[in-house]
Amino acid sequence: MPVRRLNNYVYCPRLFYFQWVENIFQESADTISGSTLHRNVDAPSRLDDAKAKALGENLPEGSRLRSLRLESEKLGLVGVVDLIEGGADGTEIVDYKNGSARRTSEGEREAREPETFQMAAYALLLREQGVRVTGASIYYAGDRRRVSIEITEDLLQRAVNAVGEAKALAASGRCPPPLKNDGRCLGCSAYPVCLPNESHWWSRVRKATQNDSQLDFGFARRNEDEVRDRILDALDFAAESGKRMPTLEPPRPDHDDGEVLVVQKAGAQVGQRGDQLVVSVKGEDVRKIPGQQVRAIYLYGAVQMTAQAVDTCLELGIDVSYFSPAGRFLGLLRGLPASGVDARRGQYRLFDFPGVRLQLARESIRAKIHNQRVMLMRNGEVPERVAILMAGFRDATANARDVTELLGIEGTAAALYFEQFESMLKGSRGMGF
């Protein structure tokens, strides 16, 4: 297990489970800048005989070993120590972190608990090599200074215990519950996947729901008493959550900070040159954009893409969507997805139930028609009868007996929506949809 996963576990067991067991890792500005900082330190080097001898004899004062990779079968850990220095009293280790140190009530800088456990794990790895660590510190790039950590026997034992707990959690196959009203969620890159408030709500719903062969969803129809009870339960939950100052943000969309590259010119080609994606027409470059700034590419009609550009998109996680000249979706080029093993198994189990499939479809179409109605009412000039009809189609989805009937409702509502679509385009004349 990588030492950085121990950091995750101490920070939040649920984050650890997502990243180590399910292999779900969400990039954020903080994680990207942190990775860049570590790349700038040095490329990892393995512990060879020369390095082992130097460590065993204690590094001379002032000497340094950078980015040393260590592993232990006994502990089941592997990690890269950013910097090992020879000090006056013995060996000292340094780790590089993005951001700033935490401040105490007196304003003093101190390392966070997950980071102290990470440093303790490095000390344990070095101890197996016969090296006694006499000092440790973390260099915070935001502060541009080091913060010392005291490596005690108590801290080392707690780190060993945490490693055992993390491994036991991974072996259990049960994702732990999210933190509740905890400020740590604000800075967590996995927030869009974890959804702590929503997860707490649905865990309460599941406990209150009786087992059913078709399963029971929060949006399924109920009699008036059941609906009233659920509303009161929701109000209780909201009141309980509101006793403290709110700390959680709304869910943040994943990878919403990049650009979408749309190519429609017949005969155009998307290529790759260095770290840039290049769009050319008849050999002439018409657009250059760094690959890191792109989150999706849409290709319409006879547009080519080079093998090098395809490789770059797969490596950077850029989705490439193919459309016909008229805009009909044809397919999607996407790299290997995050595993999400537990979620996928649960989804497959749910879709064995026809009632579940129908209920999910009902809710999706209901939401779609509701959104169409809202768009027309906000941005268009539609007769009242249209708004009433759209509301009727929306509500009729709850009573659809099968998917065929549901498709009929969806199609009729869509025809009415596009009949009024022109009213939302200011200054349009005679445009048909």
C-alpha positions in Angstrom: 0.0 0.0 0.0 1.4 3.4 -0.9 2.2 5.6 2.1 0.1 8.4 0.6 -2.9 6.1 1.0 -2.2 6.1 4.7 -2.4 9.9 4.6 -5.8 9.5 2.8 -7.1 7.0 5.5 -6.2 9.3 8.4 -7.8 12.2 6.6 -11.0 10.3 5.8 -11.5 6.5 5.6 -14.1 7.0 2.8 -11.6 8.9 0.7 -9.1 6.1 1.2 -11.7 3.5 0.1 -12.5 5.4 -3.0 -8.9 5.8 -4.1 -7.3 2.6 -2.9 -10.1 0.0 -3.3 -12.3 1.5 -6.1 -9.5 3.3 -7.9 -11.5 6.5 -8.2 -9.3 9.5 -8.2 -10.7 13.0 -8.9 -8.2 15.6 -10.0 -8.5 19.1 -8.6 -6.4 22.2 -8.9 -4.7 21.3 -5.5 -3.9 17.7 -6.5 -2.5 18.8 -9.9 -0.3 21.5 -8.4 0.8 19.0 -5.7 1.8 16.4 -8.4 3.7 19.1 -10.2 5.6 20.1 -7.1 6.7 16.5 -6.5 7.7 16.1 -10.1 10.0 19.1 -9.7 11.7 17.5 -6.6 13.2 14.6 -8.6 12.4 11.3 -10.2 12.2 8.4 -7.7 15.4 6.3 -7.2 15.6 2.8 -5.7 17.5 1.8 -2.7 20.7 0.2 -4.1 23.7 -1.1 -2.2 25.5 2.2 -2.3 22.6 4.1 -0.8 21.9 1.4 1.7 25.5 1.5 2.9 25.4 5.3 3.1 22.3 5.2 5.2 23.6 2.4 7.4 26.7 4.4 8.2 24.6 7.5 8.9 24.7 10.2 6.3 27.5 12.8 6.8 26.2 16.2 8.0 25.1 18.2 4.9 24.8 15.2 2.6 21.4 14.5 0.9 19.5 11.7 -0.9 16.5 12.8 -3.0 13.3 10.9 -3.9 14.4 7.6 -2.4 11.9 4.8 -3.0 11.5 2.4 0.0 9.3 -0.6 0.6 8.6 -3.1 3.4 7.0 -6.5 3.1 6.5 -6.6 6.9 4.5 -3.4 7.0 3.1 -3.8 3.5 4.0 -0.3 2.6 5.8 1.4 -0.2 6.7 5.1 -0.5 9.1 7.7 -1.8 10.9 10.0 0.7 11.3 13.3 -1.0 14.5 14.2 0.9 16.9 12.5 3.4 19.5 14.7 5.0 22.4 14.1 7.2 22.2 16.2 10.3 24.3 17.0 13.3 22.3 14.5 15.5 21.5 11.9 12.8 19.3 11.4 9.8 16.4 13.8 9.1 13.6 13.4 6.5 11.8 16.1 4.6 8.5 15.9 2.6 7.3 18.6 0.2 3.6 19.7 0.3 1.6 22.1 -1.7 -0.3 24.8 0.2 0.3 26.2 3.7 0.6 24.7 7.1 -2.2 24.7 9.6 -2.1 27.5 12.3 -2.7 26.9 16.0 -4.8 29.1 18.2 -1.6 31.0 19.0 -0.8 31.4 15.3 2.1 28.9 15.2 2.5 26.7 12.2 2.0 22.9 12.6 1.6 19.9 10.4 -1.8 18.3 10.0 -2.4 14.8 11.5 -2.5 12.9 8.2 0.9 14.4 7.3 2.4 13.4 10.6 1.3 9.8 10.1 2.8 9.9 6.6 6.2 11.1 8.0 6.0 8.4 10.7 5.5 5.8 8.0 8.6 7.0 6.2 10.5 6.8 9.5 9.3 3.1 9.9 10.5 2.3 6.4 13.9 3.7 7.1 14.1 2.0 10.5 13.8 -1.4 8.7 16.9 -0.3 6.8 18.8 0.2 10.1 18.4 4.0 10.0 17.2 5.9 13.0 15.3 9.1 12.1 16.1 11.8 14.6 14.1 14.6 12.9 11.4 15.2 10.3 9.8 18.2 8.7 7.4 19.2 6.0 8.2 22.0 3.5 5.0 23.9 2.6 5.4 25.6 -0.8 2.7 28.1 0.1 4.6 29.3 3.2 8.1 28.6 1.8 9.3 27.2 5.0 9.6 24.0 6.9 7.5 22.8 9.8 9.1 20.3 12.2 7.5 17.1 13.4 8.5 15.1 16.4 8.9 11.4 15.7 8.0 9.6 18.9 7.5 6.0 19.7 3.8 6.7 20.4 3.4 8.2 16.9 5.2 5.3 15.2 2.9 2.8 17.0 -0.2 4.8 16.0 1.0 4.7 12.4 1.4 0.9 12.5 -2.1 0.6 14.0 -3.5 2.9 11.3 -1.9 0.8 8.5 -3.6 -2.3 10.0 -7.0 -0.6 10.2 -6.7 0.7 6.6 -5.9 -2.8 5.3 -8.8 -4.3 7.2 -11.1 -1.7 5.8 -9.9 -2.4 2.2 -10.4 -6.2 2.8 -13.9 -5.7 4.2 -15.3 -4.6 0.9 -17.7 -2.1 2.7 -17.4 1.6 1.8 -17.4 3.6 5.1 -20.0 6.4 5.6 -19.1 10.0 4.8 -18.0 12.6 7.3 -20.9 14.7 8.6 -20.8 18.5 8.7 -17.0 18.4 8.5 -14.8 21.1 7.1 -12.5 18.5 5.6 -15.0 17.9 2.9 -14.6 21.4 1.5 -11.0 20.8 0.4 -11.5 17.2 -0.8 -11.1 16.4 -4.5 -13.5 13.5 -4.1 -16.4 15.7 -3.1 -18.3 15.3 -6.4 -18.2 11.5 -6.0 -18.7 11.2 -2.2 -21.6 13.8 -1.9 -21.6 13.6 1.9 -24.9 15.3 2.7 -26.7 13.4 0.0 -25.2 10.1 1.1 -26.3 10.8 4.7 -29.8 11.5 3.5 -30.2 8.4 1.4 -28.7 6.2 4.2 -31.5 7.4 6.4 -34.0 6.7 3.6 -32.7 3.2 3.2 -33.0 2.5 7.0 -36.6 3.7 7.0 -37.6 1.8 3.9 -39.0 -1.7 4.1 -37.3 -4.4 2.0 -39.1 -5.0 -1.3 -38.4 -7.4 -4.2 -38.3 -4.5 -6.6 -36.4 -2.2 -4.2 -38.0 1.2 -3.1 -36.7 4.6 -4.3 -37.1 7.9 -2.6 -39.0 9.3 -5.6 -41.5 6.3 -5.9 -45.2 7.0 -5.4 -46.6 6.7 -1.9 -49.9 7.4 -0.1 -50.5 10.7 1.6 -49.5 9.5 5.0 -46.2 8.1 3.8 -45.4 11.3 1.8 -46.2 13.4 4.9 -43.9 11.2 7.1 -41.1 11.5 4.6 -41.4 15.3 4.4 -41.3 15.5 8.2 -38.3 13.3 8.2 -36.6 15.5 5.7 -37.4 18.6 7.8 -36.0 16.9 10.9 -32.8 16.0 9.0 -32.5 19.6 7.7 -33.0 21.0 11.2 -30.4 18.7 12.7 -27.9 19.7 10.0 -28.7 23.4 10.6 -27.8 23.3 14.3 -24.2 24.1 13.3 -22.9 26.5 10.8 -23.0 24.9 7.3 -19.6 23.8 6.1 -20.5 21.9 2.9 -20.6 23.3 -0.6 -23.1 22.2 -3.3 -21.7 19.4 -5.5 -19.0 20.6 -7.9 -19.2 19.3 -11.5 -16.3 17.1 -12.5 -13.7 18.6 -14.9 -15.8 21.6 -15.7 -12.9 24.0 -15.9 -11.6 23.0 -19.4 -12.5 24.0 -22.9 -14.6 22.1 -25.4 -13.1 22.0 -28.9 -15.7 21.7 -31.6 -14.6 20.9 -35.2 -17.2 21.1 -38.0 -15.2 21.9 -41.1 -15.3 19.1 -43.6 -11.7 17.9 -44.4 -10.3 19.4 -41.1 -7.7 17.4 -39.1 -7.0 17.3 -35.4 -3.3 16.6 -34.7 -0.8 16.9 -31.9 2.4 18.9 -31.8 4.3 18.9 -28.6 1.9 19.5 -25.7 -0.6 21.2 -28.1 -3.6 19.9 -30.0 -3.6 21.5 -33.5 -6.6 21.9 -35.9 -5.6 22.3 -39.5 -7.4 22.6 -42.8 -5.6 21.7 -46.0 -2.3 21.8 -44.2 -2.9 25.3 -42.7 -3.1 25.6 -38.9 -6.3 27.3 -37.8 -6.3 26.6 -34.1 -3.7 25.6 -31.4 -4.7 24.8 -27.8 -2.7 23.1 -25.0 -4.0 19.6 -24.3 -4.2 20.3 -20.6 -6.8 23.0 -21.2 -9.2 20.7 -23.2 -11.8 18.6 -21.5 -13.7 17.4 -24.6 -13.6 17.4 -28.4 -16.7 17.2 -30.6 -16.1 16.2 -34.3 -18.8 16.7 -36.9 -18.8 14.9 -40.2 -15.6 14.3 -42.2 -13.1 15.4 -39.7 -9.9 13.3 -39.2 -7.9 12.8 -36.1 -4.3 11.6 -36.1 -3.1 8.6 -34.0 -0.8 10.9 -32.0 -3.8 13.1 -31.1 -5.8 10.0 -30.1 -3.0 8.9 -27.8 -2.8 12.3 -26.2 -6.6 12.4 -25.6 -6.6 9.0 -24.1 -3.7 9.8 -21.8 -5.1 13.2 -20.7 -8.7 11.8 -20.2 -10.2 14.0 -23.0 -13.4 12.6 -24.4 -13.7 12.7 -28.2 -17.4 12.5 -29.4 -18.2 11.8 -33.1 -21.3 13.2 -34.7 -22.8 13.1 -38.2 -22.8 16.3 -40.2 -26.4 16.8 -39.1 -25.5 16.4 -35.4 -26.5 12.8 -34.8 -24.4 11.3 -32.1 -22.3 8.3 -33.5 -19.9 7.3 -30.7 -17.4 8.2 -28.1 -13.7 7.7 -27.7 -12.8 7.4 -24.0 -10.0 5.8 -22.0 -10.3 3.2 -19.4 -12.8 4.4 -16.7 -12.2 4.4 -13.0 -13.2 1.1 -11.7 -15.9 2.0 -9.2 -16.3 -1.7 -8.5 -18.9 -1.5 -5.7 -21.0 1.0 -7.6 -21.0 -0.9 -10.8 -21.9 -4.2 -9.1 -24.8 -2.4 -7.4 -26.0 -0.9 -10.7 -26.0 -4.3 -12.4 -27.9 -5.9 -9.6 -30.5 -3.1 -9.7 -31.1 -3.4 -13.4 -32.1 -7.0 -13.0 -35.4 -5.6 -11.7 -37.8 -4.4 -14.4 -39.6 -2.2 -11.8 -36.4 -0.4 -11.0 -35.6 0.2 -14.6 -39.0 1.6 -15.2 -38.9 3.8 -12.1 -35.5 5.3 -13.1 -36.8 5.9 -16.6 -39.9 7.6 -15.2 -37.9 10.0 -13.1 -35.4 10.8 -15.9 -38.2 11.7 -18.4 -40.1 13.5 -15.7 -37.1 15.7 -15.0 -36.5 16.2 -18.7 -40.0 17.5 -19.4 -40.0 19.6 -16.2 -36.8 21.3 -17.4 -38.2 21.9 -20.9 -41.3 23.5 -19.3 -39.1 25.7 -17.1 -37.0 26.8 -20.0 -40.0 27.8 -22.1 -41.6 29.7 -19.2 -38.4 31.5 -18.3 -37.1 32.4 -21.8 -40.0 32.2 -24.2 -43.5 33.6 -24.7 -45.8 30.5 -24.5 -49.5 30.3 -24.2 -50.8 29.2 -20.8 -52.3 26.1 -22.3 -48.8 25.0 -23.4 -47.5 25.3 -19.8 -50.5 23.3 -18.6 -50.0 20.6 -21.2 -46.3 20.3 -20.4 -47.2 20.0 -16.7 -49.7 17.3 -17.5 -47.1 15.3 -19.6 -44.6 15.7 -16.7 -47.0 14.3 -14.1 -48.2 11.6 -16.4 -44.8 9.9 -16.3 -45.4 8.7 -12.8 -48.3 6.6 -14.1 -46.6 5.1 -17.2 -47.2 1.4 -17.2 -44.3 0.4 -19.4 -41.3 1.9 -21.3 -43.4 2.1 -24.5 -46.0 4.3 -22.9 -43.2 6.4 -21.4 -41.6 6.9 -24.8 -44.9 8.1 -26.1 -45.2 10.7 -23.4 -41.6 11.9 -23.9 -42.1 12.2 -27.7 -45.4 14.2 -27.4 -43.8 16.6 -24.9 -40.7 17.0 -27.1 -42.9 17.9 -30.1 -44.7 20.5 -28.1 -41.4 21.9 -26.7 -39.8 22.3 -30.1 -43.1 23.8 -31.5 -42.5 26.7 -29.0 -38.7 26.7 -29.2 -38.6 29.7 -31.5 -40.1 31.9 -28.9 -37.0 31.6 -26.8 -34.7 33.0 -29.5 -34.9 36.7 -29.4 -35.2 38.3 -32.8 -35.8 35.1 -34.7 -38.1 35.1 -37.7 -39.5 32.2 -39.5 -37.1 29.7 -38.0 -38.6 26.2 -37.9 -37.8 23.4 -35.5 
